[in-house]
Amino acid sequence: MENLSLREKIGQLIVTGFPAPHITDDLRSLARDYKIGNIILFSHNVENAAQLRALCADLQRLITDQTGHPALISIDQEGGRVTRLPADATNVPGAMAIASTGRSENAYAAGRITARELCALGINFNLAPVLDINNNKENPVINVRSYGDTAETVEEYGLQMMRGLQDGGVLASIKHFPGHGDTAVDSHLGLPVIEKSIEQLMELELKPFIAAIESGAEAITTAHILFPLIDAERVPATMSRTIITELLKEKLGYKGLVISDCLEMEAVRKYYGTAKGALGALKAGVHLIFVSHTPSLVKETVEVIEQAVQSGELSMSLLDDAVEKVLFYKDKYGILAETELSVVGGAVHLRAATAISVESICHVRGKLATIEKNDKDTIFVGSYPYRADQASSRVNARLCFPAVMAEAFAAAHLIINIDPEEAEIDELLKKAEGYSRVVVGMFNALDNSGQLELVNRLYGNGHQVTAVALGKPYDLEALQGDICGLAAFEYTPLALNSVIQILSGAAQPAGKVSIALLE
């Protein structure tokens, strides 16, 4: 480290992305001129397993040649609705789905499968698992990404996922410290505020993080959330020395890597500025900062940090501490063992992920009746998926619940808008008159009230209705009468195939939701 220039040191502390499935000229420039040493991958970087493996190898060569150290190549591969790996890889179920199986060994298996495939692809850093407790039903961005609404559930399953990732050979980052569960604002789009003291956080939100630290957590992602009762400076946790250094490092004794959530999220970019936010994060005690999308902001960030060190605003010792921490984990995880590409999407992994998914489907309410193939008295209804939040993966435009179900059961189907208006609902009710049973795929219906109105009016018209929650299971609380409700948690090919297994009677819904519902 002593041979690194100031710019080279700063470059080791920054993670950035690029908007293509190949290395761009902007990225080459950032590595050459600004010595950026780390990468984050998104869905737009990914086409298939072979392409992704080749890309990661190219990225390692570029970063190593330009900086003298291997890259941390990171990805948000939580499972469920936050997956970046291609369709020919194994994308495991998400957190709440896994917790609904009632078997924490499934969380370990999901972590181990994910880690093995990441290693085979050349990715050494997974930005998972989520240890936020979803104790706010209106949370727009955590929700089913959480294992549940109690500290005990999140701890039990989240730590198993973390261990599976670590045992599989990748660096794992638990998130979002000190807790993003009790918010009604998405920090990608705004600045959430949580009016809780440290003592209150210790009673709930911090419990899974404390348990993870005690169990060997190696990386922690910070949250862009204001905690005014903890830090009077009115800066989010990512930029708060009170929260990062005094609470996390000193009070909780954490010795690992501290990373920021993306500093281009509106919670920081809009209210503080990305570059100033990055400087604030380093001053607070964060080691690795994410400026994930915009080359000009990466350059500005490097220059702002350089000026701060030269002026004495940011001490060289604090910068060196961060560089030393990053290089430690690069030495440990930077160069992955060679793994056959055939591991990715292999039969063993797919069977395990499928079994977990089937186990996750929950029969929450009403009477469940099986559906025979060629049932002319049943019609499937639903919308295409949409991107539920900024953390979600890009939408698979070809995936359509009613079409998939109709093909599986050789039955009729209707495709609706995500939030049907009164005229569309009236038309759909008329089209459904010839069917006694209607199966509706609901996707975050509490946010799209037309869906709920349609389902409840179908029931009111005398249809036997089955509603499948393909997003937030809280939708099932808004159903009337004895409508049958299934929780599938996510709108993915894996989840839809599991729903087919349940509706056909090939499997029984053995899951139990890990949150309080219908209480």
C-alpha positions in Angstrom: 0.0 0.0 0.0 2.9 2.4 0.7 3.7 2.4 -3.0 0.3 3.7 -4.0 -0.2 7.3 -5.0 -3.1 9.3 -3.6 -5.2 8.8 -6.7 -4.4 5.1 -6.7 -5.5 4.8 -3.1 -8.8 6.6 -3.7 -9.4 4.4 -6.8 -9.2 1.3 -4.6 -12.1 2.7 -2.5 -14.6 3.2 -5.3 -17.0 0.8 -7.1 -18.6 1.7 -10.4 -20.7 0.2 -13.1 -21.2 0.6 -16.9 -24.2 0.3 -19.1 -23.3 -2.6 -21.5 -22.6 -6.3 -21.7 -19.0 -5.4 -22.6 -16.3 -3.0 -21.3 -17.0 0.5 -22.4 -14.5 3.3 -23.3 -15.7 5.3 -20.3 -14.9 2.4 -18.0 -11.4 1.9 -19.6 -10.8 5.6 -19.0 -11.9 5.4 -15.4 -9.6 2.5 -14.7 -6.7 4.1 -16.6 -6.9 7.7 -15.5 -8.8 7.5 -12.2 -7.5 4.1 -11.1 -11.0 2.8 -10.2 -10.5 -0.6 -8.7 -13.9 -2.2 -8.3 -17.0 -3.0 -10.3 -20.7 -3.5 -9.7 -22.8 -5.5 -12.3 -26.4 -5.0 -13.2 -28.9 -6.8 -15.4 -27.8 -4.7 -18.4 -24.3 -6.2 -18.2 -25.7 -9.7 -18.5 -26.7 -11.7 -21.5 -25.9 -15.3 -20.6 -23.5 -17.3 -18.5 -20.7 -17.7 -21.1 -20.8 -14.0 -21.9 -20.8 -13.0 -18.2 -17.9 -15.2 -17.4 -15.9 -13.7 -20.3 -16.8 -10.2 -19.2 -15.7 -10.8 -15.6 -12.4 -12.1 -16.8 -12.0 -9.0 -19.0 -12.8 -6.8 -16.0 -10.2 -8.5 -13.9 -7.5 -8.1 -16.5 -8.4 -4.4 -17.0 -8.5 -3.5 -13.3 -5.4 -5.5 -12.4 -3.4 -4.1 -15.3 -4.4 -0.5 -14.5 -4.3 -0.6 -10.6 -2.0 -3.5 -9.7 -4.6 -5.2 -7.6 -7.5 -7.5 -8.5 -11.1 -6.1 -8.6 -13.9 -6.7 -6.2 -16.6 -7.6 -8.7 -20.0 -7.1 -7.0 -23.6 -7.9 -7.8 -27.0 -7.8 -6.1 -27.9 -11.5 -6.2 -30.4 -11.7 -3.3 -32.7 -14.1 -5.1 -36.4 -13.6 -5.9 -37.2 -10.1 -7.2 -33.6 -8.9 -6.9 -31.6 -11.2 -9.2 -29.0 -10.1 -11.8 -27.8 -13.5 -13.1 -29.0 -14.7 -16.5 -31.8 -17.1 -17.3 -29.4 -20.0 -17.8 -28.1 -19.6 -14.3 -29.8 -20.6 -11.0 -31.7 -17.7 -9.6 -32.9 -18.9 -6.1 -36.1 -17.8 -4.4 -36.0 -14.5 -2.4 -35.8 -14.0 1.3 -39.4 -14.1 2.4 -40.2 -17.0 0.2 -37.3 -19.0 1.7 -38.4 -18.2 5.2 -41.9 -19.3 4.5 -40.5 -22.9 4.0 -39.9 -23.1 7.7 -36.5 -24.6 7.1 -33.5 -22.4 7.6 -31.3 -25.0 5.9 -32.9 -23.8 2.7 -31.4 -20.3 3.2 -27.9 -21.9 3.6 -28.5 -24.0 0.5 -29.6 -20.9 -1.5 -26.4 -19.1 -0.3 -24.2 -22.0 -1.2 -25.7 -22.5 -4.6 -25.5 -18.7 -5.4 -21.9 -18.5 -4.2 -20.8 -21.5 -6.3 -22.3 -20.0 -9.5 -20.9 -16.6 -8.8 -17.5 -18.1 -8.4 -17.8 -19.9 -11.7 -18.8 -16.7 -13.4 -15.9 -14.7 -11.8 -18.0 -12.7 -9.4 -16.4 -12.5 -5.9 -18.7 -10.2 -3.9 -22.4 -10.6 -3.4 -24.4 -7.7 -1.9 -26.6 -9.9 0.2 -28.3 -11.0 2.4 -30.8 -8.5 3.5 -31.0 -8.4 7.3 -33.7 -5.7 7.5 -36.8 -6.6 9.5 -39.9 -5.7 7.5 -41.8 -4.3 10.4 -43.6 -1.7 8.3 -46.2 -3.3 5.9 -46.1 -0.2 3.7 -42.3 -0.5 3.1 -42.0 -0.1 -0.7 -38.5 -1.3 -1.2 -37.7 -4.0 1.4 -40.9 -6.0 1.9 -40.4 -9.5 0.4 -36.6 -9.0 0.3 -36.8 -9.4 4.1 -37.0 -12.8 5.7 -39.8 -11.6 8.0 -41.2 -9.1 10.4 -39.4 -10.4 13.6 -35.7 -10.2 14.6 -35.7 -14.0 15.3 -36.8 -14.9 11.8 -34.5 -12.5 10.1 -31.6 -13.7 12.2 -32.3 -17.4 11.7 -32.5 -17.3 8.0 -30.3 -14.3 7.1 -27.3 -15.7 9.0 -27.7 -19.1 7.2 -27.7 -17.3 3.8 -24.6 -15.4 4.9 -22.8 -18.6 5.9 -23.8 -20.3 2.7 -22.3 -17.5 0.6 -19.1 -17.3 2.7 -18.7 -21.1 2.7 -19.1 -21.0 -1.0 -16.1 -18.7 -1.4 -17.6 -15.2 -2.0 -17.6 -12.1 0.1 -21.1 -11.3 1.4 -22.4 -8.0 2.6 -25.3 -7.9 5.1 -27.6 -4.9 4.6 -28.9 -2.2 5.2 -27.3 -1.1 8.5 -28.8 0.0 10.9 -32.1 -1.2 9.4 -34.3 -0.2 6.4 -37.4 -2.2 7.4 -39.4 0.5 9.2 -39.7 3.0 6.3 -42.4 4.0 3.9 -40.0 5.7 1.6 -37.6 4.1 -1.0 -34.2 5.6 -0.5 -33.6 5.2 -4.2 -36.2 7.9 -4.7 -36.3 9.9 -1.5 -34.8 10.3 2.0 -36.4 8.1 4.6 -36.5 9.2 8.3 -36.7 6.8 11.2 -37.5 8.4 14.6 -35.8 5.9 16.8 -33.1 6.0 19.4 -30.1 3.6 19.6 -31.9 1.9 22.5 -35.0 1.3 20.4 -32.9 0.0 17.5 -31.1 -2.3 19.9 -34.4 -3.8 20.9 -35.3 -4.8 17.3 -33.6 -3.6 14.1 -30.0 -4.1 15.3 -30.5 -7.7 16.6 -29.8 -9.5 13.3 -26.8 -7.3 12.6 -25.4 -8.0 16.0 -25.9 -11.7 15.6 -24.2 -11.6 12.2 -21.2 -9.6 13.5 -20.8 -12.2 16.3 -21.0 -15.0 13.6 -18.3 -13.5 11.4 -19.9 -11.0 9.1 -17.2 -9.7 6.8 -19.0 -6.8 5.0 -21.9 -4.5 6.0 -23.8 -2.2 3.7 -25.0 1.1 5.1 -28.5 2.6 4.7 -29.3 6.1 3.3 -31.7 6.9 6.2 -31.9 9.8 8.6 -31.9 8.9 12.3 -32.4 12.3 13.9 -32.6 11.0 17.5 -29.2 9.4 17.0 -27.3 12.0 14.9 -28.3 15.7 15.2 -26.1 16.5 12.1 -29.1 15.5 9.8 -27.1 13.3 7.6 -28.1 9.7 6.6 -26.5 6.7 8.3 -24.0 6.3 5.4 -22.5 9.7 6.2 -22.9 9.6 10.0 -19.7 9.1 12.1 -22.0 8.6 15.1 -23.6 5.6 13.4 -20.7 4.1 11.4 -17.8 4.6 13.8 -19.3 5.1 17.2 -22.2 2.6 17.0 -21.1 0.0 14.5 -17.4 -0.1 15.0 -16.9 0.9 18.6 -20.2 -0.1 20.4 -20.9 -3.2 18.4 -17.2 -4.1 17.9 -17.4 -4.7 14.1 -14.0 -5.1 12.5 -14.9 -5.9 8.9 -15.5 -4.0 5.7 -18.1 -1.2 5.7 -19.5 -0.3 2.3 -22.0 2.3 1.2 -25.2 1.7 -0.7 -25.1 3.5 -4.1 -24.4 7.2 -3.6 -26.3 8.0 -6.8 -29.5 7.1 -5.0 -31.7 10.1 -4.6 -31.5 10.0 -0.8 -27.9 11.2 -1.2 -27.6 12.6 -4.7 -30.6 14.9 -4.4 -30.0 16.2 -0.8 -26.2 16.2 -0.4 -24.6 15.5 -3.8 -22.9 12.2 -4.7 -19.3 13.4 -4.4 -19.9 15.2 -1.1 -21.8 12.2 0.1 -18.9 10.0 -0.8 -16.5 12.2 1.2 -18.9 12.3 4.1 -19.1 8.5 4.0 -15.3 8.1 4.2 -15.1 10.7 7.0 -17.8 8.7 8.8 -15.8 5.5 8.6 -17.1 3.8 5.5 -14.3 1.9 3.6 -15.8 1.3 0.1 -18.1 3.7 -1.7 -20.4 2.9 -4.6 -20.9 5.4 -7.5 -22.6 2.9 -9.7 -23.7 4.5 -12.9 -22.3 7.9 -14.0 -18.7 8.4 -15.1 -18.7 12.1 -14.5 -19.8 11.6 -10.9 -17.1 9.0 -10.4 -14.5 11.6 -11.6 -16.0 14.3 -9.5 -15.9 12.0 -6.5 -12.2 11.2 -6.9 -11.4 14.9 -7.3 -13.4 15.9 -4.3 -11.7 13.3 -2.1 -8.3 14.3 -3.4 -8.9 17.9 -2.5 -10.2 16.9 0.9 -7.0 14.9 1.7 -4.8 17.7 0.4 -6.6 20.3 2.5 -6.6 18.1 5.6 -10.4 17.8 5.7 -10.0 14.0 5.3 -7.0 12.6 7.1 -4.5 10.4 5.3 -4.6 8.0 8.2 -8.4 7.5 7.7 -7.9 7.0 4.0 -5.1 4.5 4.6 -7.2 2.6 7.0 -9.9 2.2 4.4 -7.4 1.2 1.7 -5.9 -1.4 4.0 -9.3 -2.9 4.7 -10.2 -3.1 1.0 -6.9 -4.6 0.1 -7.3 -7.2 2.8 -10.5 -8.5 1.3 -9.1 -8.3 -2.2 -6.3 -10.5 -1.1 -8.8 -13.0 0.4 -11.4 -12.9 -2.4 -9.9 -11.1 -5.4 -8.7 -14.2 -7.3 -11.2 -17.0 -7.4 -10.4 -20.7 -7.8 -11.1 -21.9 -11.3 -14.6 -23.5 -11.5 -16.3 -25.2 -14.5 -18.9 -23.1 -16.2 -21.2 -26.2 -16.3 -21.8 -25.5 -12.6 -23.9 -22.5 -13.6 -27.6 -23.6 -14.0 -26.6 -27.2 -13.5 -29.2 -29.9 -12.8 -28.3 -30.3 -9.2 -28.7 -26.6 -8.4 -31.9 -26.3 -10.4 -33.5 -29.2 -8.6 -32.6 -27.7 -5.2 -33.9 -24.2 -6.1 -37.1 -25.8 -7.5 -37.7 -27.8 -4.4 -37.2 -24.7 -2.2 -39.6 -22.7 -4.3 -42.3 -25.3 -4.2 -41.9 -25.5 -0.4 -42.3 -21.8 -0.2 -45.9 -21.5 -1.6 -48.3 -20.7 1.2 -52.0 -21.4 1.4 -53.0 -18.4 3.4 -56.9 -18.3 3.3 -60.0 -19.9 1.8 -60.5 -23.4 0.3 -58.0 -24.5 -2.2 -59.3 -26.7 -5.0 -57.1 -28.4 -7.6 -57.4 -27.7 -11.3 -57.5 -30.4 -14.0 -55.9 -29.9 -17.4 -58.4 -28.9 -20.1 -60.7 -27.4 -17.5 -63.1 -25.4 -19.6 -64.8 -23.9 -16.5 -61.6 -22.1 -15.3 -60.1 -18.8 -16.5 -56.7 -17.3 -15.5 -56.4 -13.5 -15.2 -53.5 -11.2 -14.4 -51.1 -8.6 -15.7 -47.6 -8.6 -17.0 -45.0 -7.9 -14.3 -43.5 -4.4 -13.8 -40.5 -3.2 -11.9 -41.8 -2.9 -8.4 -39.0 -0.7 -7.1 -35.6 0.6 -8.1 -33.8 -2.4 -6.4 -35.8 -4.9 -8.5 -34.4 -6.5 -11.5 -35.4 -5.4 -15.0 -38.8 -6.9 -16.0 -39.0 -10.1 -18.1 -41.4 -8.7 -20.7 -42.2 -12.2 -21.9 -43.3 -13.5 -18.5 -47.1 -13.4 -18.1 -48.9 -15.2 -15.3 -52.3 -15.8 -17.1 -50.5 -17.0 -20.3 -48.1 -19.3 -18.4 -51.0 -20.8 -16.4 -53.3 -21.1 -19.5 -50.6 -23.0 -21.3 -49.9 -25.4 -18.4 -53.6 -26.2 -17.9 -54.9 -25.8 -21.5 -57.3 -23.2 -20.2 -58.6 -19.8 -21.0 -56.9 -16.6 -19.9 -57.3 -12.8 -19.9 -54.4 -10.3 -19.6 -55.3 -7.1 -17.7 -53.5 -3.8 -17.0 -51.6 -3.6 -13.8 -54.1 -1.2 -12.3 -57.4 -1.7 -14.3 -59.8 1.2 -14.3 -63.6 0.9 -13.9 -64.4 0.4 -17.6 -61.8 -2.3 -17.9 -63.1 -4.0 -14.8 -66.7 -4.0 -16.1 -65.5 -5.5 -19.4 -63.5 -8.2 -17.6 -66.4 -9.1 -15.4 -68.6 -9.7 -18.5 -65.9 -11.9 -20.1 -65.6 -14.0 -16.9 -69.3 -14.7 -16.8 -69.0 -18.0 -18.6 -66.5 -19.4 -16.0 -67.3 -20.6 -12.5 -63.7 -20.4 -11.3 -61.3 -17.5 -11.8 -57.6 -17.6 -10.8 -56.1 -14.2 -10.5 -52.4 -13.4 -10.3 -52.1 -10.3 -8.1 -49.0 -8.3 -8.3 -48.6 -5.7 -5.5 -52.4 -5.1 -5.6 -52.3 -2.8 -2.5 -50.4 -0.4 -4.8 -52.8 -1.0 -7.7 -56.2 -0.9 -6.2 -58.0 -1.8 -9.5 -56.6 -5.4 -9.0 -58.3 -5.7 -5.6 -61.5 -4.3 -6.9 -61.6 -6.8 -9.7 -60.9 -9.8 -7.5 -63.5 -8.8 -4.9 -66.1 -8.1 -7.5 -65.5 -11.4 -9.2 -66.1 -13.0 -5.8 -69.2 -10.9 -5.3 -70.5 -12.0 -8.7 -70.5 -15.6 -7.4 -67.3 -16.9 -9.0 -65.0 -19.3 -7.1 -61.9 -17.1 -6.8 -58.3 -18.1 -6.2 -55.9 -15.1 -5.8 -52.2 -15.7 -6.0 -50.0 -13.0 -4.5 -47.0 -12.7 -6.8 -45.5 -9.8 -4.9 -46.4 -8.5 -1.4 -48.4 -11.1 0.5 -50.1 -8.3 2.4 -52.4 -8.1 -0.6 -54.2 -11.2 0.7 -55.4 -9.2 3.7 -57.6 -7.1 1.5 -59.6 -10.0 0.0 -63.2 -10.5 0.9 -65.1 -13.5 2.1 -63.6 -17.0 1.6 -61.6 -16.1 -1.5 -58.7 -18.6 -1.7 -55.4 -16.9 -1.2 -51.9 -18.2 -2.1 -48.7 -16.4 -1.4 -46.0 -16.9 -4.0 -43.9 -13.8 -3.1 -42.3 -13.2 -6.5 -43.2 -12.9 -10.1 -40.5 -15.2 -11.5 -40.5 -18.3 -13.8 -39.5 -20.4 -10.8 -42.4 -19.1 -8.7 -44.9 -19.6 -11.5 -43.8 -23.1 -12.0 -44.3 -23.8 -8.3 -47.8 -22.3 -8.4 -48.6 -24.7 -11.3 -47.5 -27.6 -9.1 -49.7 -26.5 -6.3 -52.8 -25.7 -8.4 -52.6 -29.0 -10.2 -52.3 -31.0 -7.0 -48.8 -32.3 -7.9 -47.6 -30.7 -4.7 -49.2 -29.5 -1.5 -48.7 -26.0 -0.2 -46.6 -26.6 2.8 -45.3 -23.1 3.4 -46.3 -20.8 6.3 -45.8 -17.1 5.8 -43.1 -15.6 8.0 -45.0 -12.4 8.7 -48.2 -11.6 10.6 -51.1 -11.8 8.1 -54.9 -11.7 8.7 -54.5 -10.9 12.3 
